[in-house]
Amino acid sequence: MEQKEEQRFQELYERHLQLLKLQGKSNKTIDAYSRAVRRIRQHFDCCPDTLTHEQLQDYFSALVDSHSWSTVKLDRLGLMFYWRFVLKRNWDWVNMIKPPKIQTIPDILSPAEIELLIGKTRKLRYRVFLLTTYSMGLRLSEALSLEVGDIDGAAQQVHIRHGKGHKARLVPLPDLTLRALRELWCRHRNPRFIFPNANGSLHTVRRTTTHMDAGGTQMAMKRVVEECGIKKKYPSTRCATVLPLICSNAD
């Protein structure tokens, strides 16, 4: 790509990021939509505003062959936003791409499986994270972003501020989970996060301004699932089963 065209792409890309932010899109959506623009730019090695409908059709045809439909759908939405709000052009062409509607039922762990999962988790921070996630039916991102001020021990409820679609809600807090959260916090005493980034010394953990890494947490959960011999794929956390907390081998 020539320098002049590269500069035009960067200007449009920065405008794309700005408009996504101004429309209140979540960080995950901004990342997905901007990745769609970068992917098509890399594929054609040119600024996307020069592409024809035929090129776009060929691009998505190839994308269907190389990626999942979920990726195709996200790229379609990301480029639709780019065409409509950044380029201010007709975006009817995206209607030709219609991902199949597939309804799936998530695998739900039984109480015995969840108890086994928590019992096999050696590090205290991950064990409490699993208990918190499953006992209150939270999404991974909701549990990771929990802050000290979100926990109301007296009312035994938790304020979920970063729910899907930016919707906040109150969730009942089981007594067992409250005790586990208190024990974990007494170990690190981070003034903000319940699950702070655990890299470094205890002093560093107390001062960190970020929560545990989502990718690292998912990998830890995956390893425990494999160790337990659980064959269910992507087990859902959308349940409300309170389980005993096993506190041996805490880190």
N, C-alpha and C positions, 0 to 999 in steps of 0.2 A: 504494500500500500504506500502510495506517495505521501510525502510529508504533509502536503496541503490537505489531502483527504484524511489523513490520520488526525490532523488538528480538528477538522470538521467533525469527525466521529467523536473525539474526546469532548468537544463542546456539547454535542447532542446527548452524549452519555451522561455528562454531568447534569444537564437539564432533566434528563430522565430520572436520575437519583433524587434531584431536588423535588420534582413533582410527586414522586412516590412518597416522599417524606411529608410533603404538604397535604397529601390526601390521607394521612394517618395510617399508612400501611405499616404492618408489623415488620420487624427486622428480618424475619424469616421470608416474608413475601417480597421485601425489597431485594434480598439476596437472590431469590429464585427468579424474579422478573429481570433483574440486571444480568444474571447469568445467561438468560435466554438471548439477550442482546449481544453479549460477548461471544456466545457460541456461534450465532449466525454470522457475526462479523469475521470470526476466525475461519469459518467454513468457506466463505467467498473471498476473504482477504480484501474486503472493501467496506465502505460505509453502507449500512443497510438501506439508507434512503435512496440508493440508486438501483435497488433490486426491482425486477419486474414480477408480475403475478406468476408467470411461468417458472421463474427461478424459485420463488417462494413455494410453489407447489412441488417442485422437484426436491427442494430442501426438506419439506415435511414428509415427503414420501420416503426419503432416505432416513429421516429421523425415526419414523415408525419402525423401520427395519432394524435400527441399531439401538433403540432405547425403549423403555417401558412406556405404556400409554400415560402413566402419571406424569412422566417427564414431558411427553408431547403436549399434554394438556397445560402444564405450567408454562411451557415455552409459547404456546398459542396465546395464553392470557398475557404473558409478559410482552410479546410483540404487539398484541392488540393495544395494550396501554401505550406502547412506544409510538405506534402509528397514529393513534387517536389524539394523544395529548402532547407528544413531542413534535411529530411531523405534521400534525393536524391534517391528516389525509384520510380518505375513505378506507375503511378497514373491513368492508363486507367480505373480502376474500377469505377471511379466517373462518367463515361459516362453512367452507368446504371441508374443514377438519372437524370431525365429530367423533371423539373417543367413545368407545362402547360403554354402555352403562352396566357396570358389574357391581352387584351387591354382595359383599362378603360379611361373614359373621366372625368376629374376632375370637380367638381361642381364649377361654377364661380358665385361669388356674383354680383348682379346688383349694379349700382351706388347708388340706394336708400338704398340697404341693407348695403353697405359699409359706407354710410353717417350715417345710424342708428347705426352701429357698433362703429364708432369713437365717435359719440355723446354720447353713453351710457358708454364709457370708462372714468372712473372718474379720474384715476391717469394720470398726464401729461406725464410721461415717456412712459406709455403704449399707450396713445393716439397718441403721436408723432411717436412712433414705428409703430403703425398700419398705419398711414398716409404715412410714409416713405415706408413701405413694399408694400402697395397697389398702391401708386401713381407711383412707379418706377418698379413695378413688380419684387421685390427681393424675394429671398428665405430667410427663417427665419435666417439661419446662416450668410448669406451675410449682412443682416441688423444689426444683433447683433454685428458683428465684424467691423462695420464701425468706422474709426478713423478720428480725426479732420483733419489730412492731406489729407484725401481722398476727402474732400469737396472742390470743386473749385467754389466759389460763383461768381467770375467774369465771368467765362465761363459757369456757370450754368450746371455743370455736376459733376458726382460722379465717382470716380475710384473704381471699384469693384475688389479687389485684391484676394479675397478668394472665387472665383466662383467654380462651380462644375468642377471636373477634373483639378483643379489648373489653370483654364483659367481666365485671367484678362480681363476686358472690361470697357468701359466708358458708363455711363447711363445718359441720360438727367435729369436734376434736375429742377422740376417745381418750380416756384417762391414761391408758397404757401408752399411747403415742405421746401424750404430753410429758409423761415421766421420761420417756426415751429422749425426747427433744431436749429436755432440761439437762439430762446427763451428758448428751453430746455437747451442748452449749457450754457447760461447766468445764469441758476439756479444752475448748479453743477460745471461748469468750470474745468472739469477734463482735464488735459493736453493731454490726449491720446484718450480716447474713447468718442464717441457720446452718447452711451448708457452704462455708467459704472454701475457696480454692486451697487445697491441702498441700500444695507444693512448697517445700522449704521447711524451715524450723517452726516450732510452735509460736515463737515471737512473730515470725513473718505471717503465719496464718491469722493471728490476732489483728494484724494491720492490713491484710489484703482487702482490696476493694472490688473483688470479683468473686462469683460463686463457683462451685465445682464445674469442671468442663463437661459439657453434655456428651461429647464423644467418648471421653474416658469413662463416664458413668455408664453409658450404654455398653461399652466393652466389658466393664466389670460385671454388669448384670448378665451379659451373654455368657461369660465364662462360668458364672455360678449356675446358670440354667443348664449348661452342658455338663458340669460336674454332677448335678443332681439327676442327670439322665432324663430330663424333661424334653419330650419331642415336639411339644406344641410350638408352632411358629409365631413369633411376635406376640407372646402372651399379653393380653390386655390388662391394664391396671384399673379398669373401670369397674371396681367392685368395692364392697365396704365390709370386709371381714377383719375383725380385730383378732390379732394373734399374740401369743406370748413372745416377749423379747428375750433372746438368748444372749447373754452378755459375756460369754467366755471368749478368750483370745482377742479382746479389744485392743486396738492399736493405740 
